[in-house]
């Protein structure tokens, strides 16, 4: 069982890690990576889900604005 901070650190790292960084971590410490991957599988699965499509518009005075294009069913 891992503590909550270790779990959160691994999930956050996995969210921003590139494919090559993940493969390198698998090769360096196989046992720890497998243990963390197994225990954090649900959280990592939620991260790997595709995000709804968005459109980014750049306005001169405002900056970048994001518009959510996902379908919301009430």
Steps between C-alpha positions, in 0.01 A plus 500: 500500500638839405429824676282764340785744422706234320191403299424862407863560399502194274167587338612860437834384359324248274264771375785719372764237414582426139494148359881486515509612864250229595699234315822618668334481845378148423855395418668663800280371781265231369364384836411846632349606167282188481386544860408866452337433163289224650392699805429819302341334196155654554638853530730457200210361297300815566790713378539300180136557399470738207392852584199651327590708196566866562563800283762754599459856381761769538369852549738795483411660833365202692748218439407137444144391560379139500152404387368158600335319208383195693136399481319540829179299535262613774 
